[in-house]
Amino acid sequence: MHEAPVFLPSGQKVGPYVIERVLGHGANGIAYLAHDKTLDRKVVLKEHYPQELCTRDAASHCLISLDEGTEHIFAESVNQFIREARLIASLEHPSIIKIHRVFSLSPTTCFYVMPLLEGGTLRDVIHSGKRIPPSSIISWLQVLVSALDCLNRHHIIHLDIKPGNILFTKEGQPVLADFGTASQRPLHGMVNVLAHSAYSAPELFTENAVPDIRADQYSLAACFYELISGKKPLSAIERVEEDTLVPLANLKKNKGLSPLFLHSIDKNLSFSPEDRFRDADVWKSVLEVESTIPTARRTWKIISLCLGVLLAGCILGGGLWINNIQKIMPAGETERPVDIDQLYLDIAKENQVEDIKAAIALMGQDREKAVEEHLNQWKLEFDQQLIKFEKSPFEEERRSILKKTRALQAALPDEVSVVSEVSDSGYRTISFLLNLLWQKTRCMNSSHPVLKSRPELIPLIETKLGDDLSSSRIQGDSIMGFIGWNNREEIDEYSNNIISKMEDKLNEESS
């Protein structure tokens, strides 16, 4: 059990900064509000303070190791903190906190300086209970996933993403902060102490875990799960005992958010890292496709509701409504101007476009399952070859097994084409549904009461429908293209490792 942290007192001078108060603290650091005397501005000081390794000297206010047995580990953690703070300071990304300066008071006491962001935290947003527009949720996640991708390209793992560590600028830009637990190379035996909340990936609870960017993807997905659903996701420990986590796509509080967007969050909340997106770049690509879908499509239900209220008002209001419209319309105009957008929404609703989008999402999930089963079968075949190889006492037989294993690997392009057929089949099914929708709508056009009297509007409706179908195809392609599509590389690496084991064993015995 480590000691509680000893905070620097208010008024304490730390270089050119004066401590005002503690903003927060965790297992590895303390954040202070401070005044920069040189530039006369408020800043945030983050002190490296791993509680399990150190304490504060009362006289000097510097940190010292708890005991001789942890001195070298503490010293290395200080060096790592400085290296990685400098690396983060070199990054240029709008959603990664700026680190203006890194400095030390002693060999064991170090700080970095950050700007004070006054837009609150994602925790504040969640606790406020205010409805957040879907467009804001989508844009927030997009920029934060982009930040994860930037970290991943520099081999940095944050390891403590939670709503309280996602800050907002005055303009509403989300910023990933608090890199006090970040690591390029997690220290032996220290990662598991970070697993403490509903936002911690399951692998962090494993002793001596060596996580990667997928742990951060899990944590970010957990934050947005809570933002959208209003509830924290189950912790990893709870999921081990009974995994009753309800996917976002199955919840009712998802109006305005597409199945693709929700599925991307659910996928990164998968218990096993292997079931999440390979890295943040893949997740970012999926969200980029989401941004290509016109905003109007995300608000169909709202607009349709408004249209329903308007029509109800027309019926209930009767002549009064007509008289008011006549007052507004220019003199001599005999008919109400047609809102093409609302008319299209009405037609689309009658043709169940939402069902088509749901089918696209389901198709993606089915393909994911098929790919996973195929991959597992492939791995099983290689495992069986390795078992045969290890059990055989004869060198000649072992060489024969190695030859067969290489043949399995050589057949890899054919295996990939099988997976591709799953994708093509799904695409053909979706195309059929979309073309059916097209035909149904074209048939409706001729009998629709508004279009009967205004046939010149038909091409405009069909253009909007065509744009919508194009976006749906893009969405379908994205699901099929990004979920599990990197299996060629994964299988190739897996088979190479097994073949390498066989060759090493043969070479060892031959010598």
Secondary structure as UniProt FT lines:
FT   TURN            10..11
FT   STRAND          13..14
FT   TURN            15..16
FT   STRAND          17..25
FT   STRAND          29..36
FT   TURN            37..40
FT   STRAND          41..48
FT   TURN            51..53
FT   STRAND          54..56
FT   TURN            58..60
FT   STRAND          63..65
FT   HELIX           68..70
FT   HELIX           71..90
FT   TURN            94..95
FT   STRAND          101..106
FT   TURN            107..108
FT   STRAND          109..115
FT   HELIX           122..128
FT   HELIX           134..153
FT   TURN            154..155
FT   HELIX           163..165
FT   STRAND          166..168
FT   TURN            170..171
FT   STRAND          174..176
FT   TURN            180..181
FT   TURN            188..190
FT   HELIX           191..194
FT   TURN            198..199
FT   HELIX           202..205
FT   TURN            207..208
FT   HELIX           213..229
FT   HELIX           236..241
FT   HELIX           248..250
FT   TURN            255..256
FT   HELIX           259..268
FT   HELIX           273..275
FT   HELIX           280..292
FT   HELIX           295..298
FT   HELIX           300..317
FT   HELIX           319..328
FT   TURN            331..332
FT   HELIX           340..350
FT   TURN            351..352
FT   HELIX           353..391
FT   HELIX           395..410
FT   HELIX           412..447
FT   HELIX           449..453
FT   HELIX           455..457
FT   HELIX           458..482
FT   TURN            483..486
FT   HELIX           487..510
//
